[in-house]
Structure formats: structure tokens, C-alpha cells
Amino acid sequence: MYCGICVEVCPFDALFWSPEYEYSEPNISDLLHDKTKLSEWMETVPEAPELEAGADKKKK
């Protein structure tokens, strides 16, 4: 289960939701991903919704 609290409360654009959900592997060591593998998923990250009027912008 993914609750998403970490994505919602992160004050930086460091965490993202992605529609990718199926990444099972037969070997547990194949679930360790380096930066290159993780960057492949960035293509699936949808654009962030517009902030509500008066909301503070996230820090970068």
C-alpha cells in the first residue's frame, strides 16, 4: 500500500507519484535501482497540478 503522505508533504520537488506500479522482479537484488534506472520513470510522472491561489510555492 502506498499512502503518499511523503509525496504530499515534501516541501521540495524531490518525490513524485508515478502511474508505474508493476515492477516485480524474481530476484530481490534486482529491486535496487540506480539513478539511471530511476530517471527512466520520470517520463511517466504527470505534471504537477496548479497551486491554489495564495499557496506558497515549493522550494527547489
TIDO-557676 format. One record per residue (C-alpha): residue number from 1; x, y, z. Coordinates in pm, 1 decimal. Layout:
// residues N
+-----+----------+----------+----------+
:  nr :        u :        v :        w :
+-----+----------+----------+----------+
: NUM :        X :        Y :        Z :
...
+-----+----------+----------+----------+
// end
This chain:
// residues 60
+-----+----------+----------+----------+
:  nr :        u :        v :        w :
+-----+----------+----------+----------+
:   1 :      0.0 :      0.0 :      0.0 :
:   2 :    128.5 :    342.9 :    -88.4 :
:   3 :    -27.7 :    614.5 :    126.6 :
:   4 :    150.7 :    903.6 :    -47.2 :
:   5 :    193.6 :   1119.4 :    260.7 :
:   6 :    565.8 :   1160.3 :    189.7 :
:   7 :    490.9 :   1290.4 :   -162.6 :
:   8 :    224.0 :   1531.3 :    -40.8 :
:   9 :    420.9 :   1689.3 :    244.3 :
:  10 :    766.5 :   1709.7 :     81.9 :
:  11 :    850.0 :   2083.1 :     58.8 :
:  12 :   1080.4 :   2018.0 :   -237.7 :
:  13 :   1013.9 :   1870.9 :   -580.7 :
:  14 :   1206.7 :   1559.8 :   -479.6 :
:  15 :    929.6 :   1298.8 :   -463.9 :
:  16 :    674.4 :   1223.7 :   -733.5 :
:  17 :    377.0 :    998.7 :   -792.7 :
:  18 :    407.8 :    781.6 :  -1099.4 :
:  19 :    144.2 :    564.8 :  -1263.9 :
:  20 :    405.1 :    286.6 :  -1283.9 :
:  21 :    309.5 :     17.7 :  -1037.6 :
:  22 :    426.6 :   -318.8 :  -1169.6 :
:  23 :    796.6 :   -365.9 :  -1122.1 :
:  24 :    820.1 :   -709.7 :   -966.2 :
:  25 :   1144.2 :   -899.8 :  -1005.2 :
:  26 :   1227.7 :  -1266.7 :   -946.3 :
:  27 :   1547.6 :  -1169.3 :   -763.2 :
:  28 :   1524.8 :   -923.3 :   -473.4 :
:  29 :   1859.5 :   -765.0 :   -564.2 :
:  30 :   1703.6 :   -650.1 :   -893.6 :
:  31 :   1478.9 :   -416.2 :   -692.3 :
:  32 :   1775.9 :   -193.7 :   -607.3 :
:  33 :   1776.6 :     84.5 :   -864.9 :
:  34 :   2049.8 :    329.5 :   -952.6 :
:  35 :   1996.1 :    687.0 :  -1066.2 :
:  36 :   1979.9 :    586.4 :  -1433.1 :
:  37 :   1701.2 :    334.8 :  -1374.8 :
:  38 :   1504.3 :    578.3 :  -1160.2 :
:  39 :   1538.5 :    854.1 :  -1420.8 :
:  40 :   1364.0 :    629.3 :  -1675.7 :
:  41 :   1047.8 :    656.4 :  -1464.9 :
:  42 :   1048.1 :   1037.9 :  -1480.5 :
:  43 :    885.5 :   1016.0 :  -1823.9 :
:  44 :    575.2 :    870.2 :  -1657.0 :
:  45 :    541.5 :   1139.7 :  -1390.3 :
:  46 :    244.0 :   1363.8 :  -1469.2 :
:  47 :    272.3 :   1741.7 :  -1449.8 :
:  48 :    212.8 :   1886.5 :  -1104.9 :
:  49 :   -128.4 :   2047.6 :  -1056.1 :
:  50 :   -151.6 :   2424.9 :  -1028.9 :
:  51 :   -123.0 :   2564.2 :   -676.4 :
:  52 :   -427.6 :   2716.5 :   -514.4 :
:  53 :   -442.1 :   3096.4 :   -503.9 :
:  54 :   -227.7 :   3227.1 :   -217.7 :
:  55 :    -39.6 :   2899.0 :   -166.6 :
:  56 :    334.2 :   2909.1 :   -102.2 :
:  57 :    543.2 :   2780.0 :   -390.4 :
:  58 :    752.6 :   2471.5 :   -321.7 :
:  59 :   1122.7 :   2523.9 :   -263.6 :
:  60 :   1360.1 :   2397.7 :   -528.5 :
+-----+----------+----------+----------+
// end
